[in-house]
């Protein structure tokens, strides 16, 4: 019995099935994604989406989709499904689906006429190649299968329109054809493991409608080119594989490659195995760089997300080498006290106050899990001191240390904390001044650096920083704590104190070094539990606030206004769970395990087999945003690890 399974009634219900999506990626950053019934609802969907370094280094959709048609006794059954302008679905292949399940790979079973056909798809881990394996399980009459590819050759953030520049020519290769619609792109090889007939009949399919883009306020109509179709006889019990890749492959080896890849996969037969599989998909290795993709399908690498997610993605599965490789890649891009928060190469943004402070937390987790404290100090001690000195002396965005030892940061018009949504050029949550989580991270960073300096004899650093760490706890409590309210202020700027109930105070309960005492941490957790905790994570603002937005929906402006104004973020649950277990120990396990089980239901709600970026703040906490988010998956893996550690004590 599969852990992830959908029945016919769920699959034929488009309101249900079109809201559930799949993502499969390789270690080079390429991916395949669609809904569970293979009807694309986003411009980001595609069967072969891969970086194009000769164009812009971003992902591009080469093969958008593949329609299958079963032919028996002159009757044709088209298994594809596309939504066209005006909400018309043609064809309606989903009505033939019998069931959908995921073990090592997604599998759909169709019943058409007197035939039962299964379709399994795998994305090759170290090649830009997707393989679909078809098995004709039963057939009561001679059967043929026709495959019709839909080509796009465009950036994932744009859409394709009919044009005179598309190169419709093809070249025969062993087992199939090779095409390249535009200059600068990789060649696309479409090949079949069995001898087939290819008929070249280029034709544009107009106004394919992407429902998710329409709802998000973007352009949503696309024209796709179908160059022709492949056709072959299919016998009961026979298996045939279709390959789409950026390099040629021997038709004789396609089946073998599929089998080899499937044998490497961890079955998605439990929630934990789903999370471990999802975690692997965020790790990308390109040449000498090892990086973390923040989320699928539209995010690239982000500095803050890298450090927040890295321990959960790697250390929970014992993959310390990959953790270090990512850290080393990021360290090479340090500029003064800043890691790049967005972009790569020349298009990097150094616009985050907390990314560099999360770096210390990642190192702490790495050192604790591996015991390699001396190596951490040797390899990264200089970098750690460089960041601290830069913040203390003062740097960009008015980031500087106050006489109290606390960190101030921010300038008008910029959002430099993790709550960084901007609408009409103005931050939704500006948070200029002394931010609570920034100062908790700052204190933790100094204390961890002093811990290593103490261990390995850096008297100079100790002399420069010991007094500051002794000042910070009193200053932190005086600045942020209110005994009557029973929680910590979100940020302070001069005489203004923002008492919005937000989850940013949770980090004072979870970080290894906290500037507040246990009693304050208890009250903070109680306030969060009362107003922010949901079955899907923590809200970003209490529903009591007049500024609360309980649904994340609409165009870019509407969504950005809700992004940190009540929207739920699953990754925050990891820090709540850690803080809660530190206070309550084993007696708090059943409570945390209950919420962990609630979150596990997300694997069948949006990004199948993964955890979404965000959810609505109002019940039923509908998943939104990216269908698979690195921080979400990582922190849920850390919660699982914490549960096991407390159970074994």
PyMOL commands that set and color helices and strands:
alter all, ss='L'
color gray80, all
select helices_A, chain A and resi 8-12+14-17+93-96+211-215+251-264+271-281+303-317+320-331+355-370+373-393+396-398+436-456+459-480+503-510+518-531+556-562+572-604+630-648
alter helices_A, ss='H'
color red, helices_A
select strands_A, chain A and resi 4-7+21-25+31-35+46-51+59-72+75-78+81-84+88-92+97-102+106-112+115-123+129-139+143-155+171-173+176-179+188-192+197-209+221-234+239-245+283-286+289-292+295-296+400-401+407-408+422-423+426-427+434-435+481-482+487-488+491-493+496-498+533-534+537-539+568-569+614-615+623-624+628-629
alter strands_A, ss='S'
color yellow, strands_A
deselect
rebuild
show_as cartoon
